[in-house]
Amino acid sequence: MERKKLLISMIVFVFLGGFSQIVYGALVSHGPIDPETGFPLWYRDSTGIALQLCTEQPVTVPDPLGGPDIVVDPCLLDGVVPNPGQPITVPGNSPDELFWWAADAITPIIGGTGSADLILALEAAFAQENVVDGDQISFVRVRIRVDAPVAGNYLVIHPYGVNFFPNVTPGIRAINFTEDVGIGAPGDFRGALNGKIGPFLRWDTDYPVSLPEFSGMLFVGDPAIEHTVTGSPIGTNFFQVLADTNGDGTFETLVAFTDLFSVMGKIFGGALPIPKNDFDLDGKTDVVIYRGDTGAWYVIPSSGAAPYGVGWGGDPTDVPTPGDYDGDGKTDIAVYRSSNGGWYVIPSSGAAPYGIGWGGEATDVPVAGDYDGDGKSDVAVYRTDTGAWYVIPSSGAEPYGIGWGGDVTDVPVPGDYDGDGKTDPAVYRGSLGAWYVLPSSGATPYGVAWGGDPNDIPVPGDYDGDRLTDIAVYRPTSLTNIMNWYIIPSSGRLPFAYQLGGGLDDFPVSGDFDKDGIDDVAIYNRLTGIWVIAPSGTGIPYLVGWGGEPSDVPLTLWPYY
């Protein structure tokens, strides 16, 4: 308790002058839209936990002690599904609210009557409260309700921050506070990423939780059992209400306290998308360079942590090949050494660095990607003289080769063009300005004409936020063109153009630098080491100085061209 008192004193000292909530955590990304519900399949927090929309309906089981039957309800859907036992679909059979995650703490007022309630949730709902397809929204909720026993200033401390309530009058629900963040236009689910929830609270022991009635599924907790938790970004895994009854700022009266929470959330069991240069798992692309003459990696973490350098590589034939080879959600430092076909990886999970031989032909180009959909980067090369792709699946399946490309002007541009969670082999044929895609989903291979200027550089990315790779080219500025980024959105929107960069030393480096789920256009100037980033959220470009040495390679799209 002494540590908690010290923490409370520090919070009060720093934040008492403000009346808004203090927040330190956040969610980092959401998944593709589930066609059955119209909501994102999952949301992921900064620790890498992804929770899918919980739609498992309750089951009734006998009480082993002979009492009334027990309802096992991991998703809080008992009594709210219009047609119980039938699959949840929108609009056919859905309640007006569903949850990716929820956590409640309810505790009695100490020495008095009534209760203090904390309700936290990441919720799926409908803009007009009626179950209408196309009206889907999501938001995060922080709700505080306290039956105040005495008059005074109140301080509420919970896992995601602190709230200060001045001049509270005693009474039922004297404190009645709700903050919902993320409610926006239907179908725009990015707003919830800016809310107060994150990381997800989960049981601190016996985690992950399995329920016999739901075989093969894992949960962050059993909502029927109150339990101690972990996950608070500031270490306050409890709910506490304090009162200052004489105005001296000491908050001498303990009104309510509990460290037991009812927590629900179903852990996503599928593969998660591999981040693009997200070394700190905050959902943003980090500014990173590889200095070829020394083998040094220099990273500016977008989370605000101190920039750092790591020595890895340095052979004149080393090519940087960052990716998530260990499946922990973070980008790992790695190089491909073309002189011997060796891949050398430092896993961000803390496992021992390792090497693996794959490739080595003079025309081999590293094309790491998640070709098997298991959430890990696979070691792979594209052999330019034959158009052969050679892949070692990280899932343990047999290595394989496949032919796709081979024209002397073909450039490998792998990506998830069909949205099945797997990397598709694809090439950009500069001589024709044509893209040729081999969908891993089994759909018919296809070609798209886009580009063709001799100076065009392919810049595949997700520029519309639908989790599919879009076809795009960057065209250095000339006297005949005003715009120089040309993009075909996979979502069906009209193609569009954007102006950024174009100088002889500018190099395209798109990535999601603002964590809105959309790749931003960005350029790196190889002469000055200046990054110019145009975040899709605001559209206002900003500058970052990082690099500038002759051997520096900016990392996001490299080395695909």
Protein Blocks (a to p, Z undefined) as FASTA:
>chain_A
ZZmmmmmmmmmmmmmmpcbdcdfbdcfbdcdddfklopafbdcdfkopacdddfbdcddd
ddfkopacddddfkopghkafbghiacddfkbccfbdcfbdcddddddehiacddddddd
dddddfklpacehiaccddddddddddfbgcddddddfkbccddehiaedehkbacddde
hiacehiaklmmmmmbdcddddfbhpacddfklghiacfbdfkbccddehianlpaccdd
dddfkononopacfbdcfbdcddddddfbdcdddehianonopacdddddfknopacddd
fklpacddddeejifkbccddddfkonopacdddddfknopacdddfklpacddddeeji
fkbccdddcfkonopacdddddfknopacdddfklpacddddeejifkbccddddfkono
pacdddddfknopacdddfklpacddddeejifkbccddddfkonopacddddddddfkb
fbfcdcddfklpacddddeejifkbccddddfkonopacdddddfklopacdddfklopa
cdddeejifklccdfkbckZZ
